[in-house]
Amino acid sequence: MATSQRTYLDHNATSPLRPEVAEVVLHAHQLPGNASSVHAEGRAARTEIEAARVAVAGLVGSRAKNVIFTSGGTEAANLVLTPSFRQLGQRGATRLLVGATEHPCVLNGHRFPADKVGIIPVDDQGILDLAWIEAHLGAVGGERVLVSVQLANNETGVVQPVSEIAKLVHGHGGLVHTDAVQAAGRVPVDLPGLGVDALTLSAHKFGGPKGAGALVLASDQYEIGERLIRGGGQEKNVRAGTENVAAIAGFGAAAGLALKGLEQEAERLRGLRDEAQAHVRRIAPDALVVGAGAERLPNTLAFAIPGLKAETALIAFDLAGVALSSGSACSSGKVKRSHVLDAMGVEPALAEGVLRVSLGWSTTKEDVIRFAEACEKVAATLYKRKASAA
């Protein structure tokens, strides 16, 4: 197989910038005005931001006035996961519950005291334990609880029953945030339907530019008393600083493209994902497919071939022209055992070999074929080594 042609299968880390979005970003970069200025140049920049706000709101079934732009999903999660997040006229939460498989921006980025944080366990498929949540909510007395759960996991693609969790939490007077970074643009995401109080997004997961994200609130009847970035009155006094007009404009363009034909694209990706999975099981019948018994994002396949280490496998795939991941890209350059897999109870020896294939708008059937060819060579090398050792 020629290695001059690269196959990129790491969309959960970053999805390549769509050409149409690149054009929008370039145009916005050339606008001279500050979006807070009242002159024509400033108004032109403001127009780009507000158009993007409408498009991003549309992607998740919300209203533009409830969208707050940030530098990405991490900042958006850090912003909302605070005891000062509350409905107007009500008290904030004094306790936080987070899923054991959450992204590090939630596990490490919240602003609650350590002794006020509970970790929600998951089963062997990565699904949160609703009975544990209900029992914990009933045991905290008069405290108000904020619960943060991913809509879909970045490493495994496993989808959580967020709407059920939201009903449960609201029944106990709590608040709910969902990290929709991996789900948005890949499956339909409807904020009112989910019933959450807030969700967070990141543009570069579905073909938008890096450096743009959003916190989307259920209504304008919420406030965050302790802001992360203080200064001017940008973003409704919630997030100060001159807006990144080009990245925000690109975010809006990507959101519009992702929403258009979303269900058809999800089916296309599911077909390609299932084809890649079938290749893995043909090549290595004893391979583990992580979360195979749960609902997963249509673009995500996490698998492990017994005896194969992720670190060496990633190098082998890369040399064969195929870009994969061993899990989250947020520890770039580091291959370490995943807290997600640990929480799911995956055997440590297998967990150290889990690879993630994540597809996106640019993925083709030919990409899946090249992945299968590379996988076959990697597995053949492993089996030869096992045979010689025996």
FIFI-52785 format. One record per residue (C-alpha): y, z, x; residue number from 1; residue in three letters. Coordinates in Angstrom, 2 decimals. Layout:
         Y         Z         X    nr   rest
         Y         Z         X   NUM    ALA
...
***
This chain:
         Y         Z         X    nr   rest
      0.00      0.00      0.00     1    MET
      3.41     -0.91      1.35     2    ALA
      5.57      2.12      1.93     3    THR
      8.86      0.25      1.98     4    SER
      9.01      0.49     -1.83     5    GLN
      9.68      4.04     -2.91     6    ARG
      8.35      5.60     -6.10     7    THR
     10.54      8.44     -7.34     8    TYR
      8.71     10.93     -9.56     9    LEU
     10.92     14.01     -9.25    10    ASP
     13.20     13.70    -12.28    11    HIS
     12.95     17.40    -13.11    12    ASN
     14.73     18.11     -9.83    13    ALA
     17.31     15.36    -10.30    14    THR
     17.13     12.19    -12.34    15    SER
     18.78      9.24    -10.57    16    PRO
     22.26      8.36    -11.76    17    LEU
     22.14      5.67    -14.43    18    ARG
     24.08      2.50    -13.47    19    PRO
     26.11      2.66    -16.69    20    GLU
     27.04      6.25    -15.91    21    VAL
     28.05      5.35    -12.36    22    ALA
     30.59      2.90    -13.78    23    GLU
     32.08      5.59    -16.00    24    VAL
     32.25      8.04    -13.09    25    VAL
     33.98      5.48    -10.86    26    LEU
     36.54      4.70    -13.55    27    HIS
     37.28      8.40    -14.10    28    ALA
     37.59      9.00    -10.34    29    HIS
     40.40      6.47    -10.29    30    GLN
     42.46      8.29    -12.92    31    LEU
     45.34     10.03    -11.11    32    PRO
     46.27     12.66    -13.65    33    GLY
     45.37     16.32    -14.08    34    ASN
     43.83     16.87    -17.52    35    ALA
     46.21     19.80    -18.11    36    SER
     49.33     17.69    -17.58    37    SER
     51.29     16.42    -20.57    38    VAL
     52.29     13.04    -19.13    39    HIS
     50.42      9.82    -19.85    40    ALA
     48.25     10.13    -16.74    41    GLU
     47.25     13.66    -17.71    42    GLY
     46.51     12.63    -21.27    43    ARG
     44.26      9.83    -20.02    44    ALA
     42.20     12.35    -18.05    45    ALA
     42.11     14.68    -21.04    46    ARG
     40.84     11.84    -23.23    47    THR
     37.86     11.37    -20.92    48    GLU
     36.98     15.07    -21.11    49    ILE
     37.27     15.31    -24.87    50    GLU
     35.19     12.16    -25.40    51    ALA
     32.51     13.69    -23.19    52    ALA
     32.70     16.94    -25.15    53    ARG
     31.92     15.05    -28.36    54    VAL
     28.99     13.22    -26.73    55    ALA
     27.47     16.37    -25.22    56    VAL
     27.80     18.21    -28.53    57    ALA
     26.07     15.29    -30.24    58    GLY
     23.11     15.51    -27.87    59    LEU
     22.30     19.03    -29.11    60    VAL
     23.52     18.82    -32.71    61    GLY
     26.58     20.97    -32.14    62    SER
     30.36     20.55    -32.56    63    ARG
     32.66     19.55    -29.74    64    ALA
     34.78     22.70    -30.02    65    LYS
     31.75     24.79    -29.05    66    ASN
     31.11     23.01    -25.71    67    VAL
     32.37     24.67    -22.51    68    ILE
     32.03     22.59    -19.35    69    PHE
     30.81     24.19    -16.12    70    THR
     29.67     23.03    -12.69    71    SER
     26.03     22.96    -13.82    72    GLY
     23.24     24.77    -15.62    73    GLY
     23.21     27.66    -13.15    74    THR
     26.86     28.51    -13.67    75    GLU
     26.49     28.12    -17.43    76    ALA
     23.58     30.60    -17.50    77    ALA
     25.41     33.05    -15.22    78    ASN
     28.44     32.79    -17.49    79    LEU
     26.68     33.65    -20.75    80    VAL
     24.13     36.21    -19.55    81    LEU
     26.49     39.15    -19.58    82    THR
     26.81     42.28    -21.74    83    PRO
     30.23     40.96    -22.76    84    SER
     28.77     37.95    -24.63    85    PHE
     29.12     38.72    -28.32    86    ARG
     30.24     37.54    -31.72    87    GLN
     33.87     38.21    -32.48    88    LEU
     34.36     41.74    -33.73    89    GLY
     30.84     42.85    -32.78    90    GLN
     29.43     44.70    -29.82    91    ARG
     27.70     42.97    -26.96    92    GLY
     24.14     43.50    -25.80    93    ALA
     23.20     46.46    -23.63    94    THR
     19.74     45.18    -22.73    95    ARG
     18.40     41.80    -21.57    96    LEU
     14.91     40.34    -22.05    97    LEU
     13.93     37.27    -20.05    98    VAL
     10.72     35.28    -19.83    99    GLY
      8.53     35.78    -16.76   100    ALA
      8.62     32.02    -16.09   101    THR
     12.38     31.56    -16.36   102    GLU
     14.42     29.60    -13.87   103    HIS
     15.92     31.66    -11.00   104    PRO
     19.41     31.10    -12.44   105    CYS
     18.33     33.38    -15.30   106    VAL
     16.08     35.79    -13.41   107    LEU
     18.62     36.30    -10.62   108    ASN
     21.90     35.17    -12.15   109    GLY
     22.40     37.50    -15.12   110    HIS
     24.93     40.34    -15.06   111    ARG
     22.90     43.22    -16.51   112    PHE
     21.90     46.40    -14.62   113    PRO
     18.36     46.15    -13.24   114    ALA
     17.16     49.08    -15.35   115    ASP
     18.30     47.30    -18.52   116    LYS
     16.23     44.14    -17.94   117    VAL
     12.76     43.53    -19.38   118    GLY
     10.39     40.73    -18.38   119    ILE
      8.50     39.04    -21.21   120    ILE
      4.91     38.21    -20.20   121    PRO
      3.25     34.84    -20.80   122    VAL
     -0.35     33.80    -21.44   123    ASP
     -2.43     31.53    -19.21   124    ASP
     -0.73     28.47    -20.72   125    GLN
      2.74     29.82    -19.99   126    GLY
      3.62     30.67    -23.60   127    ILE
      5.70     33.80    -24.17   128    LEU
      4.08     36.79    -25.85   129    ASP
      5.85     37.10    -29.22   130    LEU
      4.03     40.33    -30.07   131    ALA
      5.38     41.89    -26.86   132    TRP
      8.90     40.78    -27.79   133    ILE
      8.64     42.26    -31.27   134    GLU
      7.24     45.54    -29.98   135    ALA
      9.96     45.81    -27.35   136    HIS
     12.73     45.03    -29.84   137    LEU
     11.44     47.77    -32.09   138    GLY
     11.33     50.32    -29.27   139    ALA
     14.90     50.12    -27.95   140    VAL
     16.49     52.24    -30.63   141    GLY
     20.12     51.41    -31.35   142    GLY
     20.56     49.12    -28.39   143    GLU
     21.50     45.50    -28.93   144    ARG
     19.33     43.02    -27.03   145    VAL
     20.10     39.61    -25.56   146    LEU
     17.00     37.45    -25.08   147    VAL
     17.01     34.45    -22.73   148    SER
     14.09     32.00    -22.85   149    VAL
     13.66     28.45    -21.60   150    GLN
     13.16     25.73    -24.12   151    LEU
     10.91     23.99    -21.58   152    ALA
      9.76     25.07    -18.14   153    ASN
     10.99     23.12    -15.14   154    ASN
      7.72     23.41    -13.20   155    GLU
      5.06     22.95    -15.88   156    THR
      6.93     21.31    -18.77   157    GLY
      5.53     23.93    -21.18   158    VAL
      7.66     24.18    -24.33   159    VAL
      8.41     27.60    -25.81   160    GLN
      8.53     28.48    -29.55   161    PRO
     12.25     29.17    -29.33   162    VAL
     13.01     28.95    -33.04   163    SER
     10.32     31.58    -33.79   164    GLU
     11.70     33.82    -31.07   165    ILE
     15.26     33.40    -32.39   166    ALA
     14.21     34.48    -35.90   167    LYS
     12.43     37.49    -34.46   168    LEU
     15.38     38.55    -32.30   169    VAL
     17.98     38.01    -35.00   170    HIS
     15.86     40.07    -37.36   171    GLY
     16.47     42.97    -34.96   172    HIS
     20.20     42.23    -34.64   173    GLY
     19.95     40.65    -31.19   174    GLY
     21.33     37.54    -29.52   175    LEU
     19.43     34.55    -28.10   176    VAL
     20.21     32.13    -25.28   177    HIS
     17.97     29.22    -24.37   178    THR
     17.99     27.29    -21.12   179    ASP
     17.68     23.72    -22.44   180    ALA
     18.32     22.08    -19.06   181    VAL
     14.90     20.42    -18.80   182    GLN
     14.45     19.66    -22.49   183    ALA
     17.78     17.99    -23.31   184    ALA
     17.65     14.23    -23.04   185    GLY
     13.84     14.27    -23.02   186    ARG
     12.99     15.67    -26.44   187    VAL
     15.21     16.25    -29.48   188    PRO
     17.25     19.44    -29.09   189    VAL
     19.01     20.74    -32.19   190    ASP
     20.98     23.93    -31.65   191    LEU
     21.27     24.85    -35.36   192    PRO
     17.58     24.12    -35.87   193    GLY
     16.60     26.30    -32.94   194    LEU
     18.73     29.09    -34.36   195    GLY
     19.98     30.28    -30.98   196    VAL
     23.42     31.68    -30.23   197    ASP
     23.92     29.67    -27.04   198    ALA
     22.21     27.07    -24.90   199    LEU
     22.87     25.65    -21.46   200    THR
     22.68     22.10    -20.10   201    LEU
     22.92     20.17    -16.83   202    SER
     23.91     16.50    -16.58   203    ALA
     21.85     15.48    -13.59   204    HIS
     18.53     16.14    -15.32   205    LYS
     18.86     13.04    -17.52   206    PHE
     20.75     10.47    -15.49   207    GLY
     24.19     12.08    -15.28   208    GLY
     26.08     13.17    -12.15   209    PRO
     25.37     16.33    -10.20   210    LYS
     28.00     19.03    -10.60   211    GLY
     28.44     18.99    -14.38   212    ALA
     26.89     21.34    -16.91   213    GLY
     27.76     23.03    -20.17   214    ALA
     27.45     26.20    -22.16   215    LEU
     27.17     25.29    -25.86   216    VAL
     27.79     28.07    -28.39   217    LEU
     26.46     28.16    -31.93   218    ALA
     30.02     28.41    -33.29   219    SER
     33.55     29.31    -32.26   220    ASP
     32.89     32.90    -33.38   221    GLN
     31.60     33.99    -29.98   222    TYR
     33.42     35.30    -26.93   223    GLU
     32.67     36.21    -23.32   224    ILE
     34.79     39.14    -22.20   225    GLY
     33.87     39.01    -18.50   226    GLU
     34.49     35.48    -17.26   227    ARG
     32.99     34.29    -13.98   228    LEU
     35.94     32.16    -12.87   229    ILE
     39.38     33.47    -13.77   230    ARG
     42.70     31.76    -13.35   231    GLY
     44.25     29.18    -15.66   232    GLY
     43.43     28.62    -19.30   233    GLY
     41.05     25.69    -18.93   234    GLN
     37.97     25.37    -21.14   235    GLU
     39.35     27.56    -23.89   236    LYS
     40.16     30.34    -21.41   237    ASN
     36.45     30.76    -20.65   238    VAL
     36.12     28.82    -17.39   239    ARG
     39.23     28.47    -15.24   240    ALA
     39.90     25.70    -12.73   241    GLY
     40.92     22.06    -12.84   242    THR
     38.18     20.15    -14.61   243    GLU
     35.93     17.76    -12.69   244    ASN
     36.98     14.81    -14.85   245    VAL
     34.69     12.22    -13.24   246    ALA
     31.55     14.37    -13.45   247    ALA
     32.34     15.45    -17.02   248    ILE
     32.95     11.84    -18.08   249    ALA
     29.63     10.88    -16.54   250    GLY
     27.97     13.80    -18.34   251    PHE
     29.22     12.45    -21.64   252    GLY
     28.07      8.92    -20.86   253    ALA
     24.60     10.15    -19.87   254    ALA
     24.36     12.28    -23.02   255    ALA
     25.18      9.27    -25.19   256    GLY
     22.59      7.11    -23.45   257    LEU
     19.94      9.82    -23.62   258    ALA
     20.48     10.36    -27.34   259    LEU
     20.14      6.65    -28.08   260    LYS
     16.46      5.89    -28.58   261    GLY
     15.44      9.42    -27.58   262    LEU
     12.20      9.55    -29.54   263    GLU
     11.06      6.11    -28.36   264    GLN
     11.76      7.05    -24.75   265    GLU
      9.83     10.29    -25.17   266    ALA
      6.81      8.33    -26.40   267    GLU
      7.10      5.90    -23.50   268    ARG
      7.19      8.73    -20.98   269    LEU
      4.33     10.55    -22.69   270    ARG
      2.19      7.45    -22.33   271    GLY
      3.01      7.17    -18.63   272    LEU
      2.47     10.90    -18.09   273    ARG
     -0.92     10.77    -19.80   274    ASP
     -1.87      7.75    -17.70   275    GLU
     -0.96      9.63    -14.50   276    ALA
     -2.95     12.64    -15.72   277    GLN
     -5.98     10.46    -16.43   278    ALA
     -5.78      9.06    -12.90   279    HIS
     -5.72     12.58    -11.44   280    VAL
     -8.78     13.62    -13.43   281    ARG
    -10.61     10.42    -12.49   282    ARG
     -9.86     10.95     -8.80   283    ILE
    -10.51     14.70     -8.85   284    ALA
    -12.57     15.80    -11.88   285    PRO
    -12.18     19.43    -10.85   286    ASP
     -8.36     19.22    -10.81   287    ALA
     -6.36     21.80    -12.75   288    LEU
     -3.70     20.48    -15.12   289    VAL
     -1.26     23.37    -15.62   290    VAL
     -0.39     24.09    -19.24   291    GLY
     -2.74     21.40    -20.55   292    ALA
     -3.49     23.50    -23.63   293    GLY
      0.16     23.91    -24.61   294    ALA
      2.89     21.64    -25.87   295    GLU
      4.59     20.11    -22.82   296    ARG
      7.55     17.90    -22.13   297    LEU
      6.42     14.27    -22.32   298    PRO
      7.58     13.58    -18.76   299    ASN
      5.98     16.45    -16.82   300    THR
      2.58     16.80    -15.15   301    LEU
      1.76     19.78    -12.92   302    ALA
     -1.66     19.63    -11.30   303    PHE
     -3.71     21.04     -8.45   304    ALA
     -6.72     19.60     -6.66   305    ILE
     -8.86     22.44     -5.25   306    PRO
     -8.53     22.66     -1.49   307    GLY
     -5.32     20.64     -1.33   308    LEU
     -2.22     22.47     -0.09   309    LYS
      1.13     21.47     -1.57   310    ALA
      2.93     21.43      1.76   311    GLU
      0.60     18.89      3.38   312    THR
      0.16     16.92      0.15   313    ALA
      3.91     16.45     -0.31   314    LEU
      4.18     15.03      3.21   315    ILE
      1.22     12.71      2.61   316    ALA
      2.66     11.43     -0.67   317    PHE
      6.07     10.99      0.93   318    ASP
      4.59      8.94      3.78   319    LEU
      2.89      6.83      1.12   320    ALA
      6.27      6.20     -0.50   321    GLY
      5.92      8.61     -3.44   322    VAL
      8.41     11.43     -4.05   323    ALA
      6.92     14.44     -5.82   324    LEU
      7.68     18.16     -5.92   325    SER
      5.71     21.35     -5.62   326    SER
      7.77     22.99     -8.37   327    GLY
     11.42     23.96     -8.62   328    SER
     13.80     22.08     -6.34   329    ALA
     16.14     25.04     -6.20   330    CYS
     14.51     26.29     -3.01   331    SER
     14.93     22.90     -1.40   332    SER
     12.89     22.43      1.74   333    GLY
     10.74     25.47      1.00   334    LYS
      7.18     25.32     -0.27   335    VAL
      6.19     28.75     -1.53   336    LYS
      4.00     30.15     -4.24   337    ARG
      5.57     29.83     -7.65   338    SER
      6.51     32.86     -9.74   339    HIS
      5.77     30.68    -12.78   340    VAL
      2.17     30.14    -11.74   341    LEU
      1.79     33.79    -10.78   342    ASP
      2.98     34.83    -14.25   343    ALA
      0.42     32.45    -15.80   344    MET
     -2.35     34.00    -13.74   345    GLY
     -3.21     30.84    -11.80   346    VAL
     -5.58     31.63     -8.95   347    GLU
     -3.48     31.96     -5.75   348    PRO
     -5.49     29.37     -3.82   349    ALA
     -4.89     26.82     -6.59   350    LEU
     -1.26     27.84     -7.11   351    ALA
     -0.52     27.02     -3.48   352    GLU
     -1.59     23.43     -4.13   353    GLY
      0.18     22.67     -7.42   354    VAL
      2.17     19.44     -7.39   355    LEU
      4.65     18.30    -10.02   356    ARG
      5.04     14.74    -11.25   357    VAL
      8.16     14.35    -13.39   358    SER
      9.12     11.02    -14.92   359    LEU
     12.41      9.69    -16.27   360    GLY
     14.49      6.75    -17.40   361    TRP
     13.77      4.71    -14.25   362    SER
     10.00      5.29    -14.21   363    THR
      7.76      2.26    -14.76   364    THR
      4.04      1.64    -15.15   365    LYS
      4.05      0.29    -11.61   366    GLU
      5.32      3.68    -10.40   367    ASP
      2.34      5.37    -12.02   368    VAL
     -0.03      2.88    -10.39   369    ILE
      1.51      3.54     -6.97   370    ARG
      1.20      7.27     -7.58   371    PHE
     -2.50      6.84     -8.44   372    ALA
     -3.11      4.79     -5.28   373    GLU
     -1.43      7.45     -3.13   374    ALA
     -3.30     10.25     -4.92   375    CYS
     -6.60      8.52     -4.30   376    GLU
     -5.90      8.29     -0.56   377    LYS
     -4.78     11.91     -0.35   378    VAL
     -7.86     13.13     -2.24   379    ALA
    -10.21     10.92     -0.18   380    ALA
     -8.86     12.49      3.02   381    THR
     -9.44     15.96      1.56   382    LEU
    -13.00     15.20      0.48   383    TYR
    -13.85     13.66      3.86   384    LYS
    -12.57     16.79      5.56   385    ARG
    -14.68     18.96      3.24   386    LYS
    -17.77     16.82      3.90   387    ALA
    -17.37     17.02      7.68   388    SER
    -16.86     20.78      7.48   389    ALA
    -20.08     21.12      5.53   390    ALA
***
